[in-house]
Amino acid sequence: MATYTPRFPGSGTIIEEVLIEGEAKGEVKGEAKARAEDILRILTLRGIDVSETARERITSCSDLEVLGTWLDRTLTVSTAKELFQDA
């Protein structure tokens, strides 16, 4: 039995690929923003002061691996500056 596959304008074209790629980038950007917010929240809850320079560095980072490392470090650091050592 044949399967019906609807073909909407733009389906299976470069336009669709660009849209999908844009969605993926948006998802990564959103995940990076959420992870940065988590880092700042944990530091705040732990009573660790975050300078404006450190805050900017955290919120402007889009590398999920680096943000993950920083998130892990939020549990043990004494200062926000320690997040960035060896990073």
Secondary structure, DSSP 8 states (H G I E B T S, - for coil): --------TTTTSHHHHHHHHHHHHHHHHHHHHHHHHHHHHHHHHTT----HHHHHHHHH---HHHHHHHHHHTTT-SSGGGGGTT-
